[in-house]
Amino acid sequence: MRFLLESVKGSAGLLPRYDFVYPFIEAVRFHNWQCGEKMDEAVFLECPKSGYLATNCIPVGSVEFCLDWYRQMGVYAIPPLNIPEFLDPLVRRRVFRTNDLAADGTKYFGKSMTVIKSEKNGWYTDYHGSEPMLFANEVKNICSEWRLFVCDGEILGLKCYAGQAFVPPDKKYCETVVNAVDKNGGFRAYTLDVLVLENGDTDILELHDFFACGLYGFSDPAAIRKMAILTQRRLLGRL
């Protein structure tokens, strides 16, 4: 595999643009060492190029960098995972999807269901538009936020990215969510973001495909390689 690592413009393609790119350099080294020969390659690119549009290439970088590569590979729309509807029974705050939100005195965070990092994402008290959006009510008194790295139904890593690092999520709840995704989701590699509230409850925040993804210290070389490959194959329709 060739991992296409987004580099800083003007750095002669030698300086990774994001810190989450570095673990993929180690993943390439580790896999080649395991195989005893050069099987993988890390390639630094400022932007996707025609010579790297192939199924043995995987983009690693910003959302824009990755989506540009997928567009050139013929995948023109990659919707965000957000909170899949089959997980609604496990969500502990109010979650709904609509294009007609009437003001009720509550603030809701709205996210596009079709566009990653959409300009429409943000806080709403009311909304009336042509595109349905996913809404979740405002949550206060959050102690911590965590990212779980999941592959083939197994939680491979858990990292705190906001709040108190000694207030972890509920293990049983997280496993219940992962089991539901494994049964209904149709995707094998992803990240699961969760909230931990002051009352001790853990709640789903959202899910993400494993690309353009903050790792927050998760750097298992074999795991990130496998997760990146599985994600690329699914998005290209090869799984």
N, C-alpha and C positions, 0 to 999 in steps of 0.2 A: 504494500500500500504506500501511497505517497500522501503525506499530510501537508496540506497547503497552509502555511502559517502566515497570517497577516503581519506585515512588517510596517514600521514607521516610514512614511513617505520621506524620501531624500536621505535615507540611511543606507543606501546601496543594498537594500534587502537583507541587512544583517541584524537589525534590532527589532525583536518582536514588539508589536504594538500593545499587547495586553499581557498581564502576568499569567493569565490562565493558559497562555500558549506554551509556556515553559515546560509544564509536565508532559506535553506531547513530544518534546525533544527527547526527554528521558524515556518515554514509552517506545520511541523508535530505537534508541540505543539498547534498551532492555530486550525488545523482541529480536533484534538482530543478534544479540549475545545468546539468547536462548536457542536460536536457530543455527548458530555457528556460521552464518553468512549474512550478507546484506539482503534482507527481504523488504524492509521498509526504508523510506527516505523522508526526511524533513526538508521541505522546500519553502523558502521565504519569498513572499510575493506582496507587492503593494496593492495589487488588485488581481482578480482572476484573469488568466491569459489563455489563449486558444490552445496552447500546447499542453494544458493541464485540464482539459475537459474530457474526462474519461471516468469510467466506473471504478478504477483503481485509485482515484484521487478523492480526498476528503478535505473540505475547507474548514479551517479553524481560525476564528476571528470574530469580528463584530457581526451583528445581525445583518447589516448592509452587505458586508463582504460575503457572508455565506449565502444570503438570498440571491446576490448577483451571480454567484457560481451556479446555484440551482436553476436560476432563470436561463442561463446559457446552456444548461443541460436539459432544458425543456420543461422544467417544473416551475410554472408561473405563479402558483398560489400555494403557500404553506400556511394554513391557519394556525393560530396559537392553540395549545391544548387547554389552557385556562382550567376550568373545572368541568370535566365531562358530566353530562346529565346523569349518568348512572351512579355518580358519586353524591348526588344531591341528598340522599337520605343520611349520609354520614357527615354532612356539613352542619355545624352547630350555630351558624348565623343565617340570616335570611339571604337566600340566593335565588335569583330568577332571571329570565331572559325576556326582553320586550323591546319594542320600538316606541312605546307609549307609556312613559313613566310620569304619573301625576304627582305633584308636590304633596307630601304628607307630613312635612316637618322633620324628615329624616334625611341625612346625607348618605348617599350611596356612591361607591366607587364603581364606575362603569368601564368595561373593557370590550374592545372590538372582538367579535367572534370570527373575523375573517382575516384581519391584518395584524401581524406582530408589530409591537411598538407603534400602534396607530396614534395619530394626533388626537383622536377622539377619546383616548384613555384619560380618565381623570374623575374628579368629584362632580356629582350631580345632585341637585334637589328635584329636578324634573328633566324630562327628555322626550322629545317628539321628533323622530327621524325615520328615514326610509330603511335604515339598517338596524335590525335587532341587536341589542348589546347585552352582555352579561353584567348584572348588577349584584353587588353584595353590600349589605348595610355597614356603616362605619363601626369599627370596633375600637374601644378605648381600653386602657389598662392592660396593654400588651407587655408581657415580661421579656419575651425573647422570640426570635424568628430563626428557623432552622431550614437547612436544605438537606434532603435525603437523596442519595444517589442509588438508583434502583436498576437492576438488570436481571431479567428472567425471573421476576418475582422475589428477588433477594435484595435486601438492603445492604449495600456494600460500603456505604460511608454516611456519616452524619456530621454536619458542620454548622456551627452557629454563625450567622452573618449579621445579626443585630440583637441588641439587648443583652441580657444577663446570661453568660455562658454556663452558669451553674444551675439554670432552670431548664432542664431538658424536656423534650416532648414525651408524651406517654407512649411507651413501646407497644403496648397491645393495640392502642388506637391506630398507630402508624402501620402496624402489620395488617390490621383490618382493611385499611385503605389500600395498601399494596396488593392484598389478596383480591380485592374488588377490581383493581386495575388489571391484574393478571388474568382474571376471569373474563372481563368484559371489554378491556381497552383496545386490544389489537396492536399494542406497541410494547416492545420488550426492553427498551432502554430509555430512561427519562429521569428527570429530577422532580422531586415532590417537595414543595415549600409548605411549611406548617407554622402556625402561631401557637404560643403558649400564653394563656391569659393568667391574670392574678389569682383567679379562683382555681387554677390548676388544670383547667380544661385545655386540651389540644384541639386545634381546628385546622382544616385544610385551607391554605392560602391559594395555591395554584400549582399546576404541573407545567413542565417545560420539556420540549424535545432536547436531546443532548447535543446541541450545537449552539455556538455563540453563548456559552454558558459559564457563569462564574463558578469556579471550583472551590473557592474559599478554603484552600488548603488540602482538598482531596486530590491525591496525586498517585494513586495506585496505578502503575504503568500498564499492567495487563488489563485492568478493569476499564480504564479510560479508552484504551485502544479498542476493546471489544464493544463498548457502548457507542463509540463514534462510528464504528463500522455498521453496527445494527441500525443506528439512526439513519445513516446515509442510505442503506439498502431499503429501508422502509419508505423514506421520502422519495426515492427514485422508483418506487414500486417494484422492488426486487425481492421483497420478503413475502 
